[in-house]
Amino acid sequence: MIHLTPFTSTNCSQLTNKRPKETKFGERVRVLSNHPTSIYEQLLKLDVTYVIFGIQEDIGVFANLGKIGTSKAWQSTIKILLNTQNNDYNTAIKTLILGHLEFNDYQEQLKTMDPSSKSDLKLARKWVETIDIHVNHLVSTIVSAGKIPIIIGGGHNNAYGNIKGTALALKKQLSVINFDAHHDFRAEEGRHSGNGFSYAYNEGFIKKYFAFGLHENYTSEAIFKKLNAKVGVAYNTFETIAIRKELLLNDEMETALEHLGEGPLGIEIDCDAIAKTSSSAMTPSGFSTLHARRFVHFFGSQKNTKYLHICEASPTAENEGQVGKLISYLITDFIRAHSRDHISSEETS
């Protein structure tokens, strides 16, 4: 895979800060060998459940006229994740750090491009199509090997590759829950971070879709009508839950789960939905970190969950530690919830 930079045992050792009488996540997590065997063949043989990889790109956000910086989320996260404690609550032995996808040529050219230029925007959207291919291929490889991908970083354009790759590997349509301030169901005007779900839906990879927590100030009447008209598509708004309190968070998670059904499920977490989190469309008003963690725990505990994607975080030099810590919390919440359900299912079977 030409755009994949593997994560090695050397990388792991360099980033893990060991302390006496403590065991860190990085001391127990798994990595692939340097053996030339294919990733798929190695994953088949490894006794791991979760495969974590990053996506270092800003192309999809730029192509959607957004604030770039999402390429930095992976490096901010991995440094924190590896230094969390490995204990009875956080067991890293079933987790593999695969590495990250990077698109350096595109990223370099992006520095000189202007989003107000139609030609630059068109070129960026063509690049997103290439990124789609690599994300789709990597996710499909992981899912085909019977593992659960946890994808970190990049724009929400990568939802398309996650959904398509999972659906192709399983040979089934996917249900998707999207924790997001925005619908990302924009027109098919060329690929970008605002239309990953509309492309996946219209190409038949999505069976059911639920947009959780849309912001009423940033969703047009035309989009509400469009979502209402789509078969298998449902949503709620942030304001009905957190401001007017017409709906309760727990009840709405149950409602969303009922809508999504029992088929394979993908979880999408957009950091734009979490208040005061450095992201491509940072909001002063949104769900709290606590709400996000509860959401990931709830849907992560479903036995039919096939992947987790955390995207749109855009850390700066001043807050990269806090962003990395937030995403690490979400990753470990997911693994705890899913592992507990996975173990209890095996015990009762």
Order of alpha helices (4+ residues) and beta strands (2+ residues): beta-alpha-alpha-beta-alpha-alpha-beta-alpha-alpha-beta-alpha-beta-alpha-beta-alpha-beta-alpha-beta-alpha-beta-alpha
